[in-house]
Amino acid sequence: MTELSQLTGPKHPADPHRTAVAEGQRAMMSRFPTGVAVLTAIDHTGTPHGMTVSSLCSVSLDPPTLLVCLRWGSPTLEAVLDSGRFAVNLLHGAARAVADLFASGAPDRFDRVRWGHDAEDPRAGGPHLFHDVHAVADCLVGDRHRSGDHLVVFGTVLRVTQHSGRQPLVYGRREYHVWPTGGEGF
Protein backbone atom coordinates (compact mmCIF):
# COMPACT_ATOMS: atom_id res chain seq x y z
CA MET A 1 0.00 0.00 0.00
CA THR A 2 1.35 3.42 -0.96
CA GLU A 3 0.67 6.29 1.40
CA LEU A 4 -0.35 9.51 -0.34
CA SER A 5 1.82 11.44 2.11
CA GLN A 6 4.88 9.68 0.68
CA LEU A 7 4.13 11.09 -2.77
CA THR A 8 3.15 14.66 -1.91
CA GLY A 9 5.38 17.62 -2.54
CA PRO A 10 5.44 21.30 -1.64
CA LYS A 11 2.41 23.48 -2.35
CA HIS A 12 2.82 26.64 -4.41
CA PRO A 13 1.83 29.94 -2.80
CA ALA A 14 -1.13 31.87 -4.23
CA ASP A 15 -0.05 33.85 -7.29
CA PRO A 16 -2.49 36.03 -9.29
CA HIS A 17 -0.61 35.37 -12.56
CA ARG A 18 -0.68 31.61 -11.98
CA THR A 19 -4.44 31.82 -11.26
CA ALA A 20 -5.08 33.76 -14.49
CA VAL A 21 -3.08 31.24 -16.51
CA ALA A 22 -4.96 28.35 -14.88
CA GLU A 23 -8.30 29.96 -15.81
CA GLY A 24 -7.04 30.45 -19.38
CA GLN A 25 -6.05 26.79 -19.54
CA ARG A 26 -9.46 25.77 -18.19
CA ALA A 27 -11.20 27.84 -20.89
CA MET A 28 -8.91 26.45 -23.61
CA MET A 29 -9.44 22.84 -22.56
CA SER A 30 -13.22 23.32 -22.48
CA ARG A 31 -12.95 23.73 -26.25
CA PHE A 32 -11.09 20.44 -26.62
CA PRO A 33 -13.79 17.73 -26.88
CA THR A 34 -13.05 14.47 -25.15
CA GLY A 35 -14.73 11.21 -24.31
CA VAL A 36 -16.24 10.82 -20.85
CA ALA A 37 -14.88 8.18 -18.49
CA VAL A 38 -15.52 7.03 -14.94
CA LEU A 39 -12.50 5.51 -13.24
CA THR A 40 -13.33 2.89 -10.61
CA ALA A 41 -11.39 0.90 -8.01
CA ILE A 42 -12.02 -1.31 -4.99
CA ASP A 43 -10.22 -0.52 -1.73
CA HIS A 44 -8.78 -3.07 0.74
CA THR A 45 -12.14 -3.32 2.55
CA GLY A 46 -14.00 -4.20 -0.67
CA THR A 47 -15.64 -0.77 -0.93
CA PRO A 48 -16.05 0.58 -4.47
CA HIS A 49 -14.77 4.07 -5.34
CA GLY A 50 -15.10 6.04 -8.55
CA MET A 51 -14.86 9.44 -10.17
CA THR A 52 -15.47 11.03 -13.54
CA VAL A 53 -12.12 11.79 -15.20
CA SER A 54 -11.33 13.99 -18.15
CA SER A 55 -7.60 13.33 -18.30
CA LEU A 56 -7.30 9.97 -20.03
CA CYS A 57 -4.80 9.10 -22.73
CA SER A 58 -3.60 6.06 -24.63
CA VAL A 59 0.17 5.91 -24.12
CA SER A 60 1.34 2.71 -25.81
CA LEU A 61 0.09 -0.43 -27.54
CA ASP A 62 3.21 -2.43 -26.66
CA PRO A 63 2.63 -2.90 -23.82
CA PRO A 64 -0.97 -1.64 -23.86
CA THR A 65 -0.88 1.35 -21.51
CA LEU A 66 -3.27 4.14 -20.53
CA LEU A 67 -2.69 7.12 -18.29
CA VAL A 68 -5.17 8.88 -16.04
CA CYS A 69 -4.76 11.94 -13.84
CA LEU A 70 -6.34 11.80 -10.39
CA ARG A 71 -6.68 14.61 -7.86
CA TRP A 72 -4.68 14.41 -4.63
CA GLY A 73 -6.84 13.66 -1.63
CA SER A 74 -9.37 11.72 -3.67
CA PRO A 75 -10.67 8.53 -2.01
CA THR A 76 -10.64 7.00 -5.51
CA LEU A 77 -6.92 7.70 -5.85
CA GLU A 78 -6.35 6.11 -2.46
CA ALA A 79 -8.28 2.99 -3.58
CA VAL A 80 -6.28 2.82 -6.84
CA LEU A 81 -2.97 3.01 -4.98
CA ASP A 82 -4.18 0.61 -2.28
CA SER A 83 -5.40 -2.07 -4.70
CA GLY A 84 -2.89 -1.48 -7.50
CA ARG A 85 -5.75 -1.79 -10.01
CA PHE A 86 -8.49 0.26 -11.64
CA ALA A 87 -11.05 0.18 -14.45
CA VAL A 88 -11.70 2.90 -17.01
CA ASN A 89 -15.41 2.91 -17.89
CA LEU A 90 -16.06 4.82 -21.15
CA LEU A 91 -19.62 6.12 -20.94
CA HIS A 92 -22.19 5.82 -23.72
CA GLY A 93 -24.38 8.64 -24.98
CA ALA A 94 -27.29 8.02 -22.61
CA ALA A 95 -25.11 8.07 -19.48
CA ARG A 96 -24.81 11.82 -18.85
CA ALA A 97 -26.49 11.42 -15.44
CA VAL A 98 -23.81 8.87 -14.48
CA ALA A 99 -21.04 11.29 -15.52
CA ASP A 100 -22.61 13.99 -13.34
CA LEU A 101 -23.16 11.57 -10.45
CA PHE A 102 -19.53 10.43 -10.37
CA ALA A 103 -18.32 14.03 -10.72
CA SER A 104 -20.50 15.10 -7.76
CA GLY A 105 -18.72 13.20 -5.01
CA ALA A 106 -22.05 11.80 -3.76
CA PRO A 107 -21.19 9.12 -1.19
CA ASP A 108 -24.02 6.83 -2.40
CA ARG A 109 -23.07 6.88 -6.09
CA PHE A 110 -22.59 3.10 -6.29
CA ASP A 111 -26.03 2.59 -4.75
CA ARG A 112 -27.53 4.59 -7.64
CA VAL A 113 -26.01 2.67 -10.59
CA ARG A 114 -25.81 -0.96 -11.68
CA TRP A 115 -22.28 -2.28 -11.41
CA GLY A 116 -20.32 -5.46 -10.95
CA HIS A 117 -16.83 -6.62 -10.04
CA ASP A 118 -15.40 -10.12 -10.27
CA ALA A 119 -12.72 -10.13 -7.57
CA GLU A 120 -11.78 -13.73 -8.49
CA ASP A 121 -10.73 -12.78 -12.04
CA PRO A 122 -7.00 -11.89 -12.07
CA ARG A 123 -7.66 -9.44 -14.94
CA ALA A 124 -10.31 -7.49 -12.99
CA GLY A 125 -9.37 -3.87 -12.41
CA GLY A 126 -12.31 -2.15 -10.79
CA PRO A 127 -16.10 -2.11 -10.96
CA HIS A 128 -17.74 -2.15 -14.39
CA LEU A 129 -20.73 0.15 -14.88
CA PHE A 130 -22.38 -2.38 -17.21
CA HIS A 131 -25.42 -0.45 -18.40
CA ASP A 132 -23.68 2.91 -18.82
CA VAL A 133 -20.61 2.08 -20.90
CA HIS A 134 -19.58 1.37 -24.46
CA ALA A 135 -16.18 0.01 -23.35
CA VAL A 136 -14.18 -0.79 -20.21
CA ALA A 137 -10.42 -1.23 -19.76
CA ASP A 138 -9.18 -3.13 -16.70
CA CYS A 139 -5.72 -1.92 -15.67
CA LEU A 140 -2.84 -2.74 -13.36
CA VAL A 141 -1.09 0.31 -11.85
CA GLY A 142 2.36 0.91 -13.29
CA ASP A 143 4.38 4.10 -13.07
CA ARG A 144 3.21 7.17 -11.17
CA HIS A 145 4.22 10.79 -11.50
CA ARG A 146 3.18 13.76 -9.41
CA SER A 147 2.19 16.90 -11.32
CA GLY A 148 0.73 19.80 -9.35
CA ASP A 149 -2.45 18.81 -7.55
CA HIS A 150 -2.79 15.52 -9.46
CA LEU A 151 -1.05 12.18 -9.71
CA VAL A 152 -0.50 10.78 -13.21
CA VAL A 153 -1.12 7.03 -13.00
CA PHE A 154 -0.02 4.74 -15.83
CA GLY A 155 -2.06 1.58 -16.14
CA THR A 156 -1.11 -1.57 -18.02
CA VAL A 157 -4.28 -2.74 -19.75
CA LEU A 158 -5.14 -6.33 -18.76
CA ARG A 159 -8.45 -6.63 -20.60
CA VAL A 160 -10.83 -4.57 -22.74
CA THR A 161 -14.59 -5.21 -22.81
CA GLN A 162 -16.59 -3.56 -25.60
CA HIS A 163 -20.34 -3.22 -26.08
CA SER A 164 -21.28 -2.71 -29.73
CA GLY A 165 -24.10 -0.45 -30.78
CA ARG A 166 -23.54 2.14 -28.05
CA GLN A 167 -22.41 5.60 -29.14
CA PRO A 168 -19.81 7.38 -26.95
CA LEU A 169 -20.63 10.31 -24.69
CA VAL A 170 -18.34 13.28 -25.39
CA TYR A 171 -17.76 16.53 -23.51
CA GLY A 172 -16.70 19.90 -24.88
CA ARG A 173 -17.55 23.57 -24.34
CA ARG A 174 -18.89 22.47 -20.94
CA GLU A 175 -21.65 20.44 -22.62
CA TYR A 176 -22.30 16.75 -23.20
CA HIS A 177 -22.98 15.40 -26.68
CA VAL A 178 -23.45 11.98 -28.21
CA TRP A 179 -20.94 10.98 -30.86
CA PRO A 180 -22.82 11.04 -34.17
CA THR A 181 -23.51 7.72 -35.88
CA GLY A 182 -22.69 8.83 -39.45
CA GLY A 183 -20.14 11.17 -40.93
CA GLU A 184 -21.96 14.21 -39.59
CA GLY A 185 -20.54 16.44 -36.86
CA PHE A 186 -22.21 17.78 -33.74
C-alpha positions in Angstrom: 0.0 0.0 0.0 1.4 3.4 -1.0 0.7 6.3 1.4 -0.4 9.5 -0.3 1.8 11.4 2.1 4.9 9.7 0.7 4.1 11.1 -2.8 3.2 14.7 -1.9 5.4 17.6 -2.5 5.4 21.3 -1.6 2.4 23.5 -2.4 2.8 26.6 -4.4 1.8 29.9 -2.8 -1.1 31.9 -4.2 0.0 33.9 -7.3 -2.5 36.0 -9.3 -0.6 35.4 -12.6 -0.7 31.6 -12.0 -4.4 31.8 -11.3 -5.1 33.8 -14.5 -3.1 31.2 -16.5 -5.0 28.4 -14.9 -8.3 30.0 -15.8 -7.0 30.5 -19.4 -6.0 26.8 -19.5 -9.5 25.8 -18.2 -11.2 27.8 -20.9 -8.9 26.4 -23.6 -9.4 22.8 -22.6 -13.2 23.3 -22.5 -12.9 23.7 -26.2 -11.1 20.4 -26.6 -13.8 17.7 -26.9 -13.0 14.5 -25.1 -14.7 11.2 -24.3 -16.2 10.8 -20.8 -14.9 8.2 -18.5 -15.5 7.0 -14.9 -12.5 5.5 -13.2 -13.3 2.9 -10.6 -11.4 0.9 -8.0 -12.0 -1.3 -5.0 -10.2 -0.5 -1.7 -8.8 -3.1 0.7 -12.1 -3.3 2.5 -14.0 -4.2 -0.7 -15.6 -0.8 -0.9 -16.1 0.6 -4.5 -14.8 4.1 -5.3 -15.1 6.0 -8.5 -14.9 9.4 -10.2 -15.5 11.0 -13.5 -12.1 11.8 -15.2 -11.3 14.0 -18.1 -7.6 13.3 -18.3 -7.3 10.0 -20.0 -4.8 9.1 -22.7 -3.6 6.1 -24.6 0.2 5.9 -24.1 1.3 2.7 -25.8 0.1 -0.4 -27.5 3.2 -2.4 -26.7 2.6 -2.9 -23.8 -1.0 -1.6 -23.9 -0.9 1.4 -21.5 -3.3 4.1 -20.5 -2.7 7.1 -18.3 -5.2 8.9 -16.0 -4.8 11.9 -13.8 -6.3 11.8 -10.4 -6.7 14.6 -7.9 -4.7 14.4 -4.6 -6.8 13.7 -1.6 -9.4 11.7 -3.7 -10.7 8.5 -2.0 -10.6 7.0 -5.5 -6.9 7.7 -5.9 -6.4 6.1 -2.5 -8.3 3.0 -3.6 -6.3 2.8 -6.8 -3.0 3.0 -5.0 -4.2 0.6 -2.3 -5.4 -2.1 -4.7 -2.9 -1.5 -7.5 -5.8 -1.8 -10.0 -8.5 0.3 -11.6 -11.1 0.2 -14.4 -11.7 2.9 -17.0 -15.4 2.9 -17.9 -16.1 4.8 -21.2 -19.6 6.1 -20.9 -22.2 5.8 -23.7 -24.4 8.6 -25.0 -27.3 8.0 -22.6 -25.1 8.1 -19.5 -24.8 11.8 -18.8 -26.5 11.4 -15.4 -23.8 8.9 -14.5 -21.0 11.3 -15.5 -22.6 14.0 -13.3 -23.2 11.6 -10.4 -19.5 10.4 -10.4 -18.3 14.0 -10.7 -20.5 15.1 -7.8 -18.7 13.2 -5.0 -22.0 11.8 -3.8 -21.2 9.1 -1.2 -24.0 6.8 -2.4 -23.1 6.9 -6.1 -22.6 3.1 -6.3 -26.0 2.6 -4.8 -27.5 4.6 -7.6 -26.0 2.7 -10.6 -25.8 -1.0 -11.7 -22.3 -2.3 -11.4 -20.3 -5.5 -10.9 -16.8 -6.6 -10.0 -15.4 -10.1 -10.3 -12.7 -10.1 -7.6 -11.8 -13.7 -8.5 -10.7 -12.8 -12.0 -7.0 -11.9 -12.1 -7.7 -9.4 -14.9 -10.3 -7.5 -13.0 -9.4 -3.9 -12.4 -12.3 -2.1 -10.8 -16.1 -2.1 -11.0 -17.7 -2.1 -14.4 -20.7 0.1 -14.9 -22.4 -2.4 -17.2 -25.4 -0.4 -18.4 -23.7 2.9 -18.8 -20.6 2.1 -20.9 -19.6 1.4 -24.5 -16.2 0.0 -23.4 -14.2 -0.8 -20.2 -10.4 -1.2 -19.8 -9.2 -3.1 -16.7 -5.7 -1.9 -15.7 -2.8 -2.7 -13.4 -1.1 0.3 -11.8 2.4 0.9 -13.3 4.4 4.1 -13.1 3.2 7.2 -11.2 4.2 10.8 -11.5 3.2 13.8 -9.4 2.2 16.9 -11.3 0.7 19.8 -9.3 -2.5 18.8 -7.5 -2.8 15.5 -9.5 -1.1 12.2 -9.7 -0.5 10.8 -13.2 -1.1 7.0 -13.0 0.0 4.7 -15.8 -2.1 1.6 -16.1 -1.1 -1.6 -18.0 -4.3 -2.7 -19.7 -5.1 -6.3 -18.8 -8.5 -6.6 -20.6 -10.8 -4.6 -22.7 -14.6 -5.2 -22.8 -16.6 -3.6 -25.6 -20.3 -3.2 -26.1 -21.3 -2.7 -29.7 -24.1 -0.4 -30.8 -23.5 2.1 -28.1 -22.4 5.6 -29.1 -19.8 7.4 -26.9 -20.6 10.3 -24.7 -18.3 13.3 -25.4 -17.8 16.5 -23.5 -16.7 19.9 -24.9 -17.5 23.6 -24.3 -18.9 22.5 -20.9 -21.6 20.4 -22.6 -22.3 16.8 -23.2 -23.0 15.4 -26.7 -23.4 12.0 -28.2 -20.9 11.0 -30.9 -22.8 11.0 -34.2 -23.5 7.7 -35.9 -22.7 8.8 -39.4 -20.1 11.2 -40.9 -22.0 14.2 -39.6 -20.5 16.4 -36.9 -22.2 17.8 -33.7 
